[in-house]
């Protein structure tokens, strides 16, 4: 892993290559369809199905490209980030130039075939370095602050690349007007020259990054496709992150392509210059500042709080615009302020989901022993591309992103309904909140536990060291920690805790595990003493050492030697390896023998607080 000092040194070249990446991306999305349809005059009846088909294939291929990068880098023992960023940018730069310099072929069919091949190859080569530049975030270290800082850098770079494309290139094409209105008059050589400029920028930044990123390749297990697929779909937190990011991208796309509607109903329709000065410039500045402050906001509050706020802000901005417009109180400066508030929320949300995706890489390594950075980050790019196709269907917008920076009456009036757009934003925002709050868990003490375990095991490879490692920290999962559980008998407690262990895939069979637990209890009671019960079982029905914890609302008689009812339960599951059982039970016993520690767990106010106190006690005793 890169040290903090090394990561800071490469922040500038990393930022530059990220800016170039998004400049190329938005350049192609904004101008390729216009180039083919308005300059080359190719048939729309052929272009639209062709581009839609390629975009759908582009989405499907992402995890396969991610697996290809991860597996080839591991198989050939390459530093995959440096290699694929460098090679991918070179290939993509060449294809970008070829796309905007179409040779004049004999028939239109040949030209369309040429363009289809170029666009297909472009999506493939773009993914090679797009996934690599996002996934390289995970190599900068597991320190939370560093990860949050680089997530901000990557998103700021994306914002700059977006702005450069839609402002600078619009100026290159025509110094007096903005694209959609005068696109019919754009000379072909402007597209040709612009593609050379942006390709050169991409190659230069890739070279700078490759020279600065000198981290040696870290040895990982070879990634078989079947196992990688299992780790991909079995990573519950990655799937949750994909669902959240997909809802986020749909919300973002709908908002971006529909807020221009409100310009049309102002007392006086503003000029492009007024819209840019009072709406677009403020939101870009606000977005930039919010990303700069992302790390500090997380520090003052928490990742969870920042993400929840980021979801609420765009919903407030959009609904407020509608209500003010309905009551006739909407003005251009107010639109600018509300769009800026929404942009602040969207950018904080984008930075948050970038961090979440990076965290899923570590979680996947913890859970499956596979570190597939690029394959994991494919969910981020997939969700963005699905969101883009979704907005094409909802708004009837062209294939160009360039309308984002201008008002265009004809295009805007093609929307089915502003009511539908508002409904989509609200539904997706509420769904994001529900999914995130209910299912996402990679924050707080649980995730700190995972990072500590991964770091320790990566730094201490020998089995002997692993045997001595305090397995309480490794075994605990906050999902398996229950606060004030209501239960009528011991069987109900065991059933609930066993269900939790099965849900996190710690055990293979609930039936076999409960059978093993009951066999143990038949020989020795679950209750120990002082209100503590530690039922346990080991066997081949256990995937990994794991621990479920519960404080009971009503103590139960568990046959303890001092006859005291038990209200503090620790359910232990370990594989039958002759080591894990002794380590986990002995370490837990030492922790519970600390004066007053059991009472601290009983008096905890939440499951997370119980988890934190267990980890804190372990650190004090064994570090």
C-alpha positions as CSV (number, residue, x, y, z in Angstrom):
1,X,0.0,0.0,0.0
2,X,1.1,3.6,-0.6
3,X,2.1,5.6,2.4
4,X,0.3,8.8,3.1
5,X,3.3,10.8,1.9
6,X,3.6,9.0,-1.4
7,X,-0.1,9.3,-2.0
8,X,0.0,13.1,-1.5
9,X,2.9,13.4,-4.0
10,X,0.9,11.8,-6.8
11,X,-2.3,13.7,-6.1
12,X,-1.5,16.3,-8.9
13,X,-0.8,13.8,-11.7
14,X,-3.7,11.7,-10.5
15,X,-6.0,14.7,-10.6
16,X,-4.8,15.6,-14.1
17,X,-5.3,12.1,-15.6
18,X,-8.8,12.1,-14.0
19,X,-9.6,15.5,-15.5
20,X,-8.5,14.2,-18.9
21,X,-10.5,11.0,-18.5
22,X,-13.8,12.9,-17.9
23,X,-13.0,15.5,-20.5
24,X,-12.8,12.7,-23.1
25,X,-15.9,11.0,-21.7
26,X,-18.1,14.1,-21.9
27,X,-16.5,15.2,-25.2
28,X,-17.6,12.0,-26.8
29,X,-21.1,12.0,-25.2
30,X,-21.6,15.6,-26.0
31,X,-20.4,15.8,-29.6
32,X,-20.1,12.4,-31.3
33,X,-23.8,12.0,-32.1
34,X,-23.9,15.6,-33.3
35,X,-20.8,15.0,-35.4
36,X,-22.3,11.9,-37.1
37,X,-25.8,13.3,-37.6
38,X,-25.2,17.0,-38.3
39,X,-21.8,17.1,-40.0
40,X,-21.6,13.7,-41.7
41,X,-25.4,13.7,-42.3
42,X,-25.7,10.0,-41.4
43,X,-29.1,8.5,-41.2
44,X,-30.7,8.8,-37.7
45,X,-32.8,5.6,-38.3
46,X,-29.5,3.7,-38.3
47,X,-27.5,5.8,-35.8
48,X,-29.9,5.8,-32.9
49,X,-30.4,1.9,-32.7
50,X,-26.7,1.5,-33.3
51,X,-25.6,3.8,-30.5
52,X,-28.3,2.5,-28.1
53,X,-27.2,-1.1,-28.7
54,X,-23.5,-0.2,-28.1
55,X,-24.4,1.6,-24.9
56,X,-26.3,-1.4,-23.6
57,X,-23.4,-3.7,-24.4
58,X,-21.1,-1.1,-22.8
59,X,-23.0,-1.5,-19.5
60,X,-23.0,-5.3,-19.5
61,X,-19.3,-5.6,-20.3
62,X,-18.1,-3.4,-17.3
63,X,-17.7,-6.2,-14.7
64,X,-16.0,-8.4,-17.3
65,X,-13.5,-5.7,-18.1
66,X,-12.9,-5.2,-14.4
67,X,-12.3,-8.9,-13.9
68,X,-10.0,-8.9,-16.9
69,X,-7.9,-6.1,-15.5
70,X,-7.7,-7.6,-12.0
71,X,-7.0,-11.2,-13.2
72,X,-4.4,-10.2,-15.9
73,X,-2.6,-7.9,-13.5
74,X,-2.4,-10.7,-10.9
75,X,-1.5,-13.4,-13.4
76,X,1.3,-11.5,-15.0
77,X,2.3,-9.9,-11.6
78,X,1.9,-6.4,-13.1
79,X,1.1,-3.2,-11.4
80,X,-2.3,-3.2,-13.1
81,X,-3.1,0.5,-12.3
82,X,0.0,1.9,-13.9
83,X,-0.1,-0.5,-16.9
84,X,-3.8,-0.2,-17.7
85,X,-4.0,3.5,-17.2
86,X,-1.1,4.0,-19.5
87,X,-2.0,1.5,-22.2
88,X,-5.7,2.3,-22.0
89,X,-5.2,6.0,-22.5
90,X,-2.9,5.5,-25.5
91,X,-5.4,3.2,-27.2
92,X,-8.4,5.4,-26.3
93,X,-6.7,8.6,-27.5
94,X,-6.0,6.9,-30.9
95,X,-9.6,5.7,-31.2
96,X,-11.0,9.1,-30.2
97,X,-9.1,10.8,-33.0
98,X,-10.3,8.1,-35.4
99,X,-13.9,8.7,-34.3
100,X,-13.8,12.3,-35.2
101,X,-11.9,11.9,-38.4
102,X,-14.1,9.6,-40.4
103,X,-12.8,8.8,-43.9
104,X,-15.1,9.6,-46.7
105,X,-16.2,6.0,-47.7
106,X,-18.1,5.0,-50.8
107,X,-21.5,4.5,-49.1
108,X,-23.3,5.6,-46.0
109,X,-23.5,2.0,-44.8
110,X,-19.7,1.7,-44.7
111,X,-19.4,5.0,-42.8
112,X,-22.0,3.8,-40.2
113,X,-20.1,0.5,-39.9
114,X,-16.9,2.3,-39.4
115,X,-18.5,4.6,-36.8
116,X,-20.1,1.6,-35.0
117,X,-16.7,-0.2,-34.8
118,X,-14.9,2.9,-33.6
119,X,-17.5,3.6,-30.9
120,X,-17.5,0.0,-29.7
121,X,-13.7,-0.1,-29.5
122,X,-13.8,3.3,-27.8
123,X,-16.0,2.0,-25.0
124,X,-13.7,-0.9,-24.4
125,X,-10.5,1.1,-24.3
126,X,-12.1,3.8,-22.2
127,X,-13.1,1.2,-19.6
128,X,-9.5,0.0,-19.3
129,X,-8.3,3.2,-17.8
130,X,-11.6,4.5,-16.5
131,X,-12.0,1.5,-14.1
132,X,-8.3,1.7,-13.2
133,X,-8.3,5.4,-12.3
134,X,-11.3,4.9,-10.0
135,X,-10.0,1.7,-8.5
136,X,-6.5,3.1,-7.8
137,X,-8.1,4.9,-4.9
138,X,-8.0,1.7,-2.9
139,X,-4.2,1.5,-3.3
140,X,-3.7,4.8,-1.5
141,X,-4.1,3.2,1.9
142,X,-7.0,2.2,4.2
143,X,-6.8,5.4,6.3
144,X,-10.3,6.9,6.3
145,X,-9.1,10.5,6.0
146,X,-6.8,9.7,3.1
147,X,-9.5,7.8,1.3
148,X,-12.1,10.5,1.7
149,X,-9.5,13.1,0.5
150,X,-8.8,11.2,-2.7
151,X,-12.5,10.6,-3.3
152,X,-12.9,14.4,-3.2
153,X,-9.9,14.8,-5.6
154,X,-11.4,12.3,-8.0
155,X,-14.8,13.9,-8.0
156,X,-13.4,17.4,-8.3
157,X,-11.4,16.2,-11.3
158,X,-14.6,14.8,-12.8
159,X,-16.3,18.2,-12.3
160,X,-13.4,20.0,-13.9
161,X,-13.4,17.6,-16.9
162,X,-17.1,18.1,-17.3
163,X,-16.8,21.9,-17.2
164,X,-13.8,22.0,-19.6
165,X,-15.6,20.0,-22.2
166,X,-18.9,21.8,-22.2
167,X,-17.4,25.3,-21.9
168,X,-14.0,25.3,-23.7
169,X,-15.1,23.1,-26.6
170,X,-18.3,25.1,-27.2
171,X,-16.0,28.1,-27.5
172,X,-13.8,26.3,-30.0
173,X,-16.7,25.3,-32.2
174,X,-18.2,28.8,-32.3
175,X,-17.1,31.9,-30.4
176,X,-20.5,33.7,-30.6
177,X,-23.1,31.0,-30.1
178,X,-23.6,27.7,-28.1
179,X,-23.8,24.4,-29.8
180,X,-27.4,23.1,-30.1
181,X,-28.6,26.3,-32.0
182,X,-25.9,26.5,-34.5
183,X,-24.6,23.0,-34.8
184,X,-25.7,22.7,-38.4
185,X,-23.0,25.3,-39.3
186,X,-20.1,23.8,-37.5
187,X,-17.1,23.1,-39.8
188,X,-15.9,19.5,-39.8
189,X,-12.3,20.5,-39.1
190,X,-13.3,21.9,-35.7
191,X,-14.3,18.4,-34.6
192,X,-11.0,17.0,-36.1
193,X,-8.8,19.5,-34.3
194,X,-10.6,19.2,-31.0
195,X,-10.2,15.4,-31.0
196,X,-6.4,15.9,-31.5
197,X,-6.2,18.4,-28.6
198,X,-8.1,16.2,-26.2
199,X,-6.2,13.1,-27.2
200,X,-2.9,14.8,-26.6
201,X,-4.1,16.0,-23.2
202,X,-5.0,12.5,-22.3
203,X,-1.7,11.0,-23.3
204,X,0.4,13.6,-21.5
205,X,-1.5,13.2,-18.3
206,X,-1.3,9.4,-18.4
207,X,2.5,9.6,-18.9
208,X,2.8,12.0,-15.9
209,X,0.7,9.6,-13.7
210,X,2.6,6.5,-14.8
211,X,5.9,8.1,-13.9
212,X,4.7,9.3,-10.5
213,X,2.9,6.1,-9.5
214,X,5.8,3.9,-8.5
215,X,4.2,1.5,-6.0
216,X,5.3,-2.1,-6.5
217,X,2.8,-4.7,-7.3
218,X,1.2,-6.4,-4.3
219,X,0.9,-10.1,-4.5
220,X,-2.7,-11.4,-4.5
221,X,-4.3,-14.8,-5.2
222,X,-5.1,-15.5,-8.8
223,X,-8.7,-14.6,-9.5
224,X,-10.6,-17.4,-11.3
225,X,-13.7,-16.2,-13.0
226,X,-16.1,-18.5,-11.2
227,X,-14.7,-17.4,-7.8
228,X,-14.6,-13.7,-8.8
229,X,-18.2,-13.9,-9.9
230,X,-19.2,-15.5,-6.5
231,X,-17.3,-12.8,-4.7
232,X,-18.9,-10.1,-6.8
233,X,-22.5,-11.2,-6.5
234,X,-22.0,-12.5,-2.9
235,X,-20.6,-9.2,-1.7
236,X,-23.9,-7.9,-0.1
237,X,-22.5,-4.5,0.6
238,X,-21.3,-4.1,-3.0
239,X,-24.8,-4.9,-4.3
240,X,-26.3,-2.4,-1.8
241,X,-23.8,0.2,-3.0
242,X,-24.8,-0.5,-6.6
243,X,-28.5,-0.1,-5.8
244,X,-27.8,3.2,-4.0
245,X,-25.6,4.5,-6.8
246,X,-28.1,3.5,-9.5
247,X,-30.8,5.5,-7.7
248,X,-28.4,8.3,-7.3
249,X,-27.5,8.4,-11.0
250,X,-31.1,8.3,-12.1
251,X,-31.9,11.2,-9.7
252,X,-28.9,13.2,-11.0
253,X,-29.7,12.6,-14.6
254,X,-33.4,13.5,-14.3
255,X,-32.5,16.7,-12.3
256,X,-29.8,17.8,-14.7
257,X,-32.0,17.4,-17.8
258,X,-35.2,18.9,-16.4
259,X,-34.4,21.9,-14.3
260,X,-34.0,24.0,-17.5
261,X,-37.8,23.7,-17.8
262,X,-38.2,26.4,-15.2
263,X,-36.4,29.0,-17.4
264,X,-39.2,28.9,-19.8
265,X,-41.8,30.1,-17.3
266,X,-40.0,33.1,-16.0
267,X,-41.6,36.5,-16.8
268,X,-38.8,37.1,-19.3
269,X,-36.9,34.1,-20.7
270,X,-33.2,34.8,-19.9
271,X,-30.4,34.7,-22.4
272,X,-27.7,32.0,-22.4
273,X,-25.3,34.5,-20.9
274,X,-27.7,35.3,-18.0
275,X,-28.3,31.6,-17.4
276,X,-24.6,30.8,-17.3
277,X,-23.8,33.7,-15.0
278,X,-26.6,33.3,-12.5
279,X,-27.2,29.5,-12.6
280,X,-24.4,27.4,-14.0
281,X,-21.4,29.4,-12.6
282,X,-22.8,29.4,-9.0
283,X,-23.6,25.7,-9.0
284,X,-20.1,24.8,-10.4
285,X,-18.5,26.9,-7.7
286,X,-20.7,25.5,-5.0
287,X,-20.0,21.9,-6.1
288,X,-16.3,22.6,-6.1
289,X,-16.4,24.0,-2.6
290,X,-18.6,21.2,-1.3
291,X,-16.1,18.6,-2.6
292,X,-13.2,20.4,-1.0
293,X,-15.0,20.3,2.3
294,X,-16.2,16.7,2.1
295,X,-13.5,15.3,4.3
296,X,-14.0,18.0,6.9
297,X,-17.7,17.5,7.0
298,X,-17.3,13.8,7.5
299,X,-14.8,14.5,10.3
300,X,-17.2,16.9,12.1
301,X,-20.3,14.7,11.6
302,X,-19.9,11.2,10.1
303,X,-20.0,9.5,6.7
304,X,-23.5,8.4,7.4
305,X,-24.8,11.9,8.3
306,X,-23.1,13.5,5.2
307,X,-24.6,11.0,2.9
308,X,-28.1,11.3,4.3
309,X,-27.9,15.1,4.1
310,X,-26.6,14.8,0.5
311,X,-29.7,12.8,-0.5
312,X,-32.1,15.3,1.1
313,X,-30.6,18.5,-0.4
314,X,-31.4,17.9,-4.2
315,X,-35.0,16.8,-3.3
316,X,-35.5,20.1,-1.4
317,X,-34.0,22.1,-4.2
318,X,-36.1,20.5,-7.0
319,X,-39.4,20.5,-5.0
320,X,-38.8,24.2,-4.0
321,X,-38.4,25.2,-7.6
322,X,-41.6,23.6,-8.5
323,X,-43.6,25.2,-5.6
324,X,-42.2,28.6,-6.2
325,X,-42.9,28.3,-9.9
326,X,-46.5,27.2,-9.1
327,X,-47.1,30.3,-6.9
328,X,-45.4,32.6,-9.4
329,X,-42.5,33.5,-7.1
330,X,-39.6,32.0,-9.0
331,X,-36.8,34.2,-10.4
332,X,-33.5,33.4,-12.1
333,X,-31.4,34.1,-9.0
334,X,-33.6,31.9,-6.9
335,X,-33.2,29.1,-9.5
336,X,-29.5,29.6,-9.3
337,X,-29.5,29.3,-5.5
338,X,-31.7,26.2,-5.5
339,X,-29.7,24.5,-8.3
340,X,-26.5,25.3,-6.2
341,X,-28.1,23.7,-3.1
342,X,-28.9,20.6,-5.2
343,X,-25.4,20.5,-6.8
344,X,-23.9,20.6,-3.3
345,X,-26.0,17.6,-2.3
346,X,-25.3,15.7,-5.5
347,X,-21.5,16.2,-5.3
348,X,-21.4,15.2,-1.6
349,X,-23.4,12.1,-2.6
350,X,-21.0,11.2,-5.5
351,X,-18.0,11.5,-3.2
352,X,-19.8,9.4,-0.6
353,X,-20.6,6.6,-3.0
354,X,-17.0,6.6,-4.3
355,X,-15.8,6.0,-0.8
356,X,-18.4,3.3,-0.3
357,X,-17.3,1.5,-3.4
358,X,-13.7,1.6,-2.3
359,X,-14.7,0.3,1.1
360,X,-16.5,-2.6,-0.6
361,X,-13.2,-3.7,-2.0
362,X,-11.8,-4.2,1.5
363,X,-15.0,-5.8,2.6
364,X,-14.8,-8.3,-0.3
365,X,-11.2,-9.1,0.7
366,X,-12.3,-9.7,4.3
367,X,-15.2,-11.9,3.3
368,X,-14.0,-13.9,0.3
369,X,-10.2,-13.5,0.4
370,X,-10.3,-11.9,-3.1
371,X,-9.2,-8.3,-3.8
372,X,-10.9,-7.3,-7.1
373,X,-10.6,-3.5,-7.2
374,X,-11.6,-2.9,-10.8
375,X,-14.4,-5.4,-10.9
376,X,-15.9,-3.8,-7.7
377,X,-15.6,-0.3,-9.2
378,X,-17.5,-1.5,-12.3
379,X,-20.7,-1.1,-10.3
380,X,-20.1,2.7,-10.2
381,X,-19.6,3.0,-13.9
382,X,-22.5,0.7,-14.7
383,X,-24.9,2.7,-12.6
384,X,-23.8,6.0,-14.2
385,X,-24.4,4.5,-17.7
386,X,-27.8,3.0,-16.8
387,X,-28.8,6.4,-15.4
388,X,-27.8,8.1,-18.7
389,X,-29.9,5.6,-20.8
390,X,-32.8,6.1,-18.3
391,X,-32.9,9.8,-18.9
392,X,-32.9,9.4,-22.6
393,X,-36.1,7.4,-22.2
394,X,-37.7,9.8,-19.7
395,X,-36.9,13.2,-21.3
396,X,-36.6,12.3,-25.0
397,X,-33.4,14.2,-25.0
398,X,-30.8,13.8,-27.8
399,X,-27.6,11.9,-27.3
400,X,-25.8,15.1,-26.5
401,X,-25.0,16.3,-23.0
402,X,-24.4,19.8,-24.4
403,X,-27.9,21.0,-23.6
404,X,-27.0,20.9,-19.9
405,X,-25.3,24.3,-20.2
406,X,-27.9,26.0,-22.3
407,X,-31.6,26.5,-22.4
408,X,-33.1,24.9,-25.5
409,X,-36.9,25.4,-25.9
410,X,-37.4,22.7,-28.5
411,X,-35.6,20.0,-26.6
412,X,-37.0,20.9,-23.2
413,X,-40.6,20.9,-24.5
414,X,-40.1,17.2,-25.6
415,X,-40.2,16.1,-21.9
416,X,-43.2,14.0,-21.1
417,X,-43.9,15.9,-17.8
418,X,-42.1,17.9,-15.2
419,X,-44.4,16.3,-12.7
420,X,-43.0,12.9,-13.7
421,X,-39.4,14.2,-13.2
422,X,-40.2,15.5,-9.8
423,X,-41.9,12.3,-8.8
424,X,-38.9,10.3,-10.0
425,X,-36.5,12.5,-8.0
426,X,-38.5,12.1,-4.8
427,X,-39.1,8.4,-5.1
428,X,-35.5,7.6,-5.9
429,X,-34.3,9.9,-3.0
430,X,-36.6,8.2,-0.5
431,X,-35.6,4.8,-1.8
432,X,-31.9,5.7,-1.4
433,X,-32.5,6.7,2.2
434,X,-34.3,3.5,3.0
435,X,-31.8,1.2,1.4
436,X,-28.8,3.0,2.8
437,X,-30.1,3.3,6.4
438,X,-31.5,-0.2,6.5
439,X,-28.8,-2.3,4.8
440,X,-25.5,-0.5,4.4
441,X,-23.1,-1.2,7.3
442,X,-19.6,-0.3,6.1
443,X,-19.1,2.6,8.5
444,X,-18.4,3.0,12.2
445,X,-16.8,0.4,14.4
446,X,-17.7,-2.6,12.3
447,X,-15.7,-1.4,9.3
448,X,-12.8,-0.3,11.4
449,X,-12.7,-3.9,12.6
450,X,-12.5,-5.2,9.0
451,X,-9.7,-2.8,8.1
452,X,-7.7,-3.7,11.2
453,X,-8.1,-7.4,10.4
454,X,-7.1,-7.0,6.8
455,X,-4.1,-4.7,7.6
456,X,-2.9,-7.1,10.3
457,X,-3.1,-10.2,8.1
458,X,-1.5,-8.5,5.1
459,X,1.4,-7.4,7.3
460,X,1.7,-10.8,9.0
461,X,1.6,-13.6,6.6
462,X,2.7,-16.6,8.7
463,X,0.1,-19.0,10.1
464,X,1.7,-18.8,13.6
465,X,1.1,-15.0,13.7
466,X,-2.4,-15.5,12.6
467,X,-3.1,-18.0,15.4
468,X,-1.9,-15.5,17.9
469,X,-4.0,-12.7,16.4
470,X,-6.9,-11.8,18.7
471,X,-9.8,-13.4,16.9
472,X,-12.5,-11.5,18.7
473,X,-11.8,-8.4,16.5
474,X,-11.8,-10.6,13.4
475,X,-14.9,-12.5,14.3
476,X,-17.3,-9.8,15.3
477,X,-19.8,-8.4,12.9
478,X,-22.1,-5.5,13.9
479,X,-25.0,-7.2,12.1
480,X,-24.7,-10.0,14.6
481,X,-24.7,-7.7,17.6
482,X,-28.2,-7.2,19.2
483,X,-29.2,-4.7,21.8
484,X,-32.0,-5.5,24.3
485,X,-33.2,-8.6,22.5
486,X,-36.7,-9.7,23.6
487,X,-36.7,-13.5,24.0
488,X,-38.9,-16.0,26.0
489,X,-36.4,-18.8,26.3
490,X,-32.9,-20.0,25.4
491,X,-33.9,-21.6,22.2
492,X,-35.3,-18.4,20.8
493,X,-32.1,-16.5,21.6
494,X,-30.0,-19.2,19.9
495,X,-32.3,-19.2,16.9
496,X,-32.1,-15.4,16.4
497,X,-28.3,-15.3,16.8
498,X,-27.9,-18.3,14.5
499,X,-30.0,-16.5,11.8
500,X,-27.7,-13.5,12.0
501,X,-24.6,-15.6,11.6
502,X,-26.2,-17.3,8.6
503,X,-27.1,-14.0,7.0
504,X,-23.5,-12.8,7.0
505,X,-22.4,-16.2,5.6
506,X,-20.4,-17.2,8.7
507,X,-22.1,-20.6,8.8
508,X,-23.2,-22.9,6.0
509,X,-26.1,-24.6,7.7
510,X,-28.4,-23.3,10.4
511,X,-29.7,-26.8,11.2
512,X,-26.3,-28.3,11.6
513,X,-25.0,-25.4,13.6
514,X,-28.0,-25.5,16.1
515,X,-27.6,-29.2,16.4
516,X,-23.9,-28.7,17.3
517,X,-24.8,-26.0,19.8
518,X,-27.5,-28.2,21.5
519,X,-25.1,-31.1,21.7
520,X,-22.6,-28.9,23.6
521,X,-25.3,-27.5,25.9
522,X,-26.5,-31.0,26.7
523,X,-23.0,-31.7,28.1
524,X,-22.2,-28.2,29.6
525,X,-24.8,-25.5,30.2
526,X,-24.6,-22.3,28.1
527,X,-24.5,-20.1,31.3
528,X,-21.1,-19.5,32.8
529,X,-21.6,-17.1,35.7
530,X,-22.3,-13.5,36.6
531,X,-25.1,-13.4,34.1
532,X,-23.0,-14.4,31.1
533,X,-23.7,-17.2,28.6
534,X,-21.2,-18.5,26.0
535,X,-22.8,-21.2,23.9
536,X,-20.4,-22.4,21.2
537,X,-20.0,-25.0,18.4
538,X,-17.3,-26.0,15.9
539,X,-17.4,-28.1,12.7
540,X,-17.3,-28.1,8.9
541,X,-20.6,-26.3,8.8
542,X,-18.8,-23.1,9.8
543,X,-17.2,-20.9,7.1
544,X,-15.1,-18.7,9.4
545,X,-14.6,-17.8,13.1
546,X,-17.5,-15.6,14.0
547,X,-19.2,-14.2,17.1
548,X,-22.8,-13.1,17.7
549,X,-23.6,-11.0,20.8
550,X,-26.8,-10.1,22.5
551,X,-27.9,-8.2,25.6
552,X,-31.4,-9.4,26.8
553,X,-34.2,-7.3,27.9
554,X,-35.3,-10.1,30.3
555,X,-32.6,-12.4,31.8
556,X,-33.0,-16.1,31.2
557,X,-32.0,-19.1,33.2
558,X,-29.2,-20.9,31.3
559,X,-27.9,-23.3,34.0
560,X,-25.0,-21.1,35.2
561,X,-23.0,-22.4,38.2
562,X,-24.0,-19.4,40.4
563,X,-27.7,-19.9,39.4
564,X,-28.0,-16.3,38.2
565,X,-30.1,-15.7,35.1
566,X,-28.1,-14.6,32.0
567,X,-28.7,-11.3,30.1
568,X,-25.3,-11.2,28.2
569,X,-24.9,-13.8,25.4
570,X,-21.9,-14.6,23.2
571,X,-22.6,-17.2,20.5
572,X,-19.3,-18.6,19.1
573,X,-19.0,-20.4,15.7
574,X,-15.6,-21.7,14.7
575,X,-14.2,-24.1,12.0
576,X,-12.9,-27.4,13.4
577,X,-9.2,-26.5,12.9
578,X,-8.1,-27.1,16.5
579,X,-6.9,-23.5,17.0
580,X,-9.7,-21.0,16.4
581,X,-11.9,-22.4,19.1
582,X,-9.3,-22.0,21.8
583,X,-8.1,-18.6,20.6
584,X,-11.6,-17.1,20.4
585,X,-12.9,-18.5,23.7
586,X,-9.7,-17.7,25.6
587,X,-9.5,-14.2,24.3
588,X,-13.2,-13.5,25.0
589,X,-12.8,-14.9,28.5
590,X,-9.8,-12.6,29.2
591,X,-11.9,-9.6,28.0
592,X,-14.9,-10.5,30.2
593,X,-12.6,-11.0,33.2
594,X,-11.8,-7.3,33.1
595,X,-13.4,-5.6,36.1
596,X,-16.7,-3.9,35.2
597,X,-16.4,-4.7,31.4
598,X,-19.4,-7.0,31.3
599,X,-21.5,-4.3,32.9
600,X,-20.2,-1.7,30.4
601,X,-21.6,-4.0,27.6
602,X,-25.0,-4.3,29.4
603,X,-25.3,-0.6,29.8
604,X,-24.4,0.2,26.2
605,X,-27.0,2.2,24.4
606,X,-26.9,0.5,21.0
607,X,-25.5,-2.4,19.0
608,X,-22.8,-0.1,17.7
609,X,-21.7,0.9,21.2
610,X,-21.4,-2.7,22.2
611,X,-19.2,-3.4,19.2
612,X,-17.0,-0.4,19.9
613,X,-16.5,-1.4,23.5
614,X,-15.5,-5.0,22.5
615,X,-13.0,-3.7,20.0
616,X,-11.6,-1.1,22.4
617,X,-11.2,-3.7,25.2
618,X,-9.4,-6.0,22.8
619,X,-7.0,-3.3,21.7
620,X,-6.2,-2.4,25.3
621,X,-5.5,-6.0,26.2
622,X,-3.7,-7.4,23.2
623,X,-2.0,-4.5,21.3
